[in-house]
Amino acid sequence: MIRLAMLGEIGSGKSYVSRLFGFPIFNADEQVSFLYKNDKSIFRKLNKSLPRYIKQFPIDKVQLSKAIKSDRKNLIKIIKIVHPAVRSKMKLFLKKNNKQKAVVLDIPLYLENKINLPNDVLIYVDAKKSKIQTHLKKRKNYDSRLISILQSIQLSTDIKKMRSDLIIKNDFNKKNAKKKVKEIIREIII
């Protein structure tokens, strides 16, 4: 099984490009949302660590954002609680899909959390900063300060590009993205 790992900046289109491959996708952001809504164990741990902010279940992302913006150290507390659960979900996903030709791993802190294996195909989704900003501002809960804090714990784009096997230029044009993904599939899978 080939593991295709998507890298890129927040808002660069990693999740969109991931879906174009047509392989099973592990989307860490979706898993985190699921945990916040459904996992009482995660709630209890976050409530114990951040009682001023995390008071009720399901966990409110607005309260998480307030905790992170009030003190960047709170982001680390959240990561230490949530990431092990996400990693467990990823292991189950990989086990379930081990007979597939390929899987797509859409995990924002893929390199930072040292999840990558030597044979993973690292694909960097590259987009212009101005396009990313336009894209991000369309999001329902857009918060530039929160995004800045989240970016501060990520590796630089230069490092991610350097470590990547392939780069997809995302101009947010569906036709161009589909064409590039087809080329990559032909190159890697077939």
C-alpha positions in Angstrom: 0.0 0.0 0.0 1.3 3.4 -1.0 0.9 6.2 1.6 0.3 9.5 0.0 0.8 12.3 2.6 -0.5 15.8 1.8 1.6 18.7 3.1 1.0 22.4 2.7 0.0 25.6 4.4 -3.4 26.1 6.2 -5.9 26.8 3.5 -3.7 25.7 0.6 -6.3 23.1 -0.5 -4.8 19.9 0.9 -8.2 18.3 1.7 -9.6 19.2 -1.7 -6.6 17.7 -3.5 -6.8 14.7 -1.2 -10.3 13.9 -2.4 -9.3 14.1 -6.1 -7.1 11.0 -5.7 -10.0 8.7 -5.2 -8.3 6.6 -2.6 -9.4 6.2 1.0 -8.6 9.3 3.0 -7.6 9.8 6.6 -8.4 13.4 7.4 -7.0 14.3 10.8 -9.1 17.5 11.0 -12.3 15.5 10.6 -11.2 13.0 13.2 -10.5 15.8 15.7 -14.0 17.2 15.1 -15.4 13.8 15.6 -13.5 13.4 18.9 -14.7 16.8 20.2 -18.3 15.8 19.5 -18.3 12.2 20.6 -15.4 11.3 22.9 -16.2 11.9 26.5 -12.7 10.8 27.6 -11.1 13.6 25.5 -13.6 16.0 27.0 -12.7 14.9 30.6 -9.0 15.3 29.9 -9.4 18.7 28.3 -11.7 19.8 31.0 -9.1 18.8 33.6 -6.3 20.6 31.7 -8.3 23.7 30.7 -11.3 24.0 33.1 -11.7 27.7 32.5 -12.5 27.0 28.8 -13.7 23.5 28.4 -16.8 23.2 30.5 -19.4 21.2 28.6 -19.7 18.2 26.2 -19.7 18.2 23.3 -16.6 20.4 23.2 -17.1 23.8 21.6 -14.4 24.8 19.2 -15.0 28.4 20.0 -13.9 27.7 23.6 -10.9 25.9 22.3 -10.0 28.9 20.2 -10.3 31.2 23.2 -8.0 28.9 25.2 -5.4 28.9 22.4 -5.6 32.7 21.9 -5.3 33.4 25.6 -2.1 31.4 26.0 -0.2 29.6 23.2 0.8 26.9 25.8 -2.8 25.8 25.8 -2.4 24.6 22.2 0.4 22.3 23.4 -1.9 21.0 26.2 -4.6 20.3 23.6 -2.2 18.6 21.2 -0.9 16.3 24.0 -4.4 15.1 24.7 -5.9 14.9 21.3 -3.0 13.7 19.0 -2.6 10.3 20.6 -6.3 9.6 20.0 -6.0 10.7 16.4 -2.9 8.6 15.9 -4.8 5.6 17.2 -7.6 6.3 14.7 -5.0 6.6 11.9 -3.5 3.2 12.8 -7.0 1.6 12.6 -7.6 3.3 9.3 -4.3 2.0 7.9 -5.1 -1.5 9.2 -8.6 -1.4 7.7 -7.2 -0.2 4.3 -4.0 -2.3 4.1 -5.2 -4.1 0.9 -5.8 -0.8 -1.0 -3.4 0.3 -3.7 -2.9 3.6 -1.9 -4.3 5.7 0.9 -4.2 9.5 1.4 -3.1 11.0 4.7 -4.4 14.5 5.1 -2.7 15.3 8.4 -1.7 19.0 9.1 1.2 18.2 11.4 2.4 15.1 9.5 6.1 15.9 9.6 6.0 17.8 12.8 4.6 14.7 14.6 7.1 12.4 12.9 4.3 10.2 11.5 6.1 9.8 8.1 7.7 6.6 7.1 10.7 6.4 4.6 8.5 5.1 1.7 5.7 7.6 2.1 5.1 9.8 -0.9 5.0 13.4 0.4 3.0 15.7 -1.8 3.2 19.4 -1.1 0.1 21.5 -2.1 1.5 24.9 -3.1 -0.6 27.9 -3.5 0.0 31.7 -3.6 -0.4 33.4 -0.3 -3.0 35.8 -1.7 -5.1 32.9 -3.0 -4.8 31.2 0.4 -5.9 34.3 2.2 -8.9 34.7 -0.1 -9.8 31.0 0.5 -9.4 31.2 4.3 -11.5 34.3 4.6 -14.5 32.3 3.1 -14.4 29.9 6.0 -17.2 30.2 8.5 -15.0 30.6 11.6 -12.1 32.5 10.0 -9.8 34.0 12.7 -6.4 35.3 11.5 -4.9 35.4 15.0 -5.8 31.7 15.6 -4.4 30.8 12.2 -1.2 32.6 13.0 -0.8 30.7 16.2 -1.5 27.4 14.5 1.1 28.2 11.8 3.7 28.9 14.5 3.9 25.3 15.4 4.3 24.1 11.8 7.5 23.6 9.9 8.3 26.3 7.4 7.0 26.0 3.9 10.6 25.8 2.6 11.3 22.8 4.8 8.1 21.0 3.8 8.7 21.7 0.1 12.3 20.4 0.4 11.1 17.2 2.1 8.4 16.6 -0.5 8.6 14.1 -3.3 6.1 16.0 -5.4 4.6 19.5 -5.6 1.1 20.3 -6.8 0.6 23.9 -7.7 -2.9 24.8 -6.6 -4.4 27.8 -8.3 -7.8 26.8 -7.0 -8.9 25.7 -10.5 -10.6 22.3 -10.3 -9.6 21.3 -13.9 -5.9 22.0 -13.3 -5.9 20.2 -9.9 -7.6 17.1 -11.4 -5.1 17.1 -14.3 -2.1 17.2 -11.9 -3.6 14.5 -9.7 -4.1 12.2 -12.7 -0.5 12.7 -13.7 0.7 11.8 -10.2 -1.5 8.7 -10.1 0.0 7.5 -13.4 3.5 8.2 -12.2 3.2 6.5 -8.8 0.5 3.9 -8.9 0.7 2.5 -12.4 
